[in-house]
């Protein structure tokens, strides 16, 4: 999985449309093997981002969990601590 794609499920407040779109963009970039599509592929590239973001929003709306919602700040602090240990 691409390291830039963050888990979006079970957060309070829920993931924003911008977060979902950013994850979709990272996914399409990874699958396409490019960060910037050529002019010939640009329309399909961004159409794929839009479709994947739309489907992801539906998925997040439909997922059910019994776990308590996660706190974004706490999860970010955990990620920073893991990164510091990894790259120290």
C-alpha positions in Angstrom: 0.0 0.0 0.0 1.2 3.5 -0.7 2.4 5.1 2.5 0.7 8.4 1.7 -2.8 6.8 1.8 -4.0 7.1 5.3 -6.8 5.1 6.9 -10.0 7.1 6.7 -12.6 4.9 8.5 -13.8 5.4 12.0 -12.6 8.9 12.8 -14.4 11.6 14.6 -15.1 13.8 12.8 -15.5 11.6 9.7 -13.1 11.9 6.7 -13.7 15.0 4.6 -14.2 15.0 0.8 -10.7 16.5 0.4 -9.2 13.6 2.4 -11.0 11.0 0.3 -10.0 12.7 -2.9 -6.4 12.9 -1.8 -6.4 9.2 -1.1 -8.0 8.5 -4.5 -5.4 10.6 -6.2 -2.6 8.7 -4.5 -4.1 5.4 -5.4 -4.5 6.4 -9.1 -0.9 7.7 -9.2 0.4 4.5 -7.8 -1.6 2.3 -10.2 -0.8 4.5 -13.2 2.9 4.7 -12.2 3.0 8.5 -12.7 2.3 11.6 -10.6 1.4 13.7 -13.6 -0.4 12.1 -16.5 0.4 13.0 -20.1 -2.1 15.3 -22.0 -3.4 12.2 -23.8 -4.2 10.5 -20.5 -5.1 13.5 -18.3 -8.9 13.3 -18.8 -9.1 9.5 -18.0 -6.7 9.9 -15.1 -8.8 12.6 -13.3 -12.0 10.8 -14.2 -10.6 7.7 -12.4 -9.7 9.9 -9.4 -13.3 11.2 -9.3 -14.9 7.7 -9.6 -12.6 6.2 -7.0 -13.3 9.1 -4.6 -17.0 8.6 -5.1 -16.9 4.9 -4.5 -14.7 5.4 -1.4 -17.2 7.8 0.1 -19.9 5.2 -0.3 -17.7 2.5 1.2 -16.9 4.7 4.3 -20.6 5.5 4.7 -21.5 1.8 4.6 -18.8 0.4 6.8 -20.0 -0.7 10.3 -17.7 -0.9 13.4 -18.2 -1.4 17.1 -14.8 0.2 17.9 -14.9 3.7 19.4 -14.0 6.5 16.9 -10.3 7.3 16.7 -8.9 10.8 17.4 -7.0 12.3 14.5 -4.5 14.1 16.7 -3.7 11.0 18.7 -3.3 8.9 15.6 -1.0 11.6 14.1 1.1 11.6 17.2 1.5 7.8 17.1 2.5 8.1 13.4 5.1 10.7 14.2 6.5 8.5 17.0 6.7 5.5 14.7 8.5 7.6 12.0 10.9 9.0 14.5 11.8 5.5 15.8 12.1 4.2 12.2 14.4 7.0 10.9 16.3 7.8 14.1 
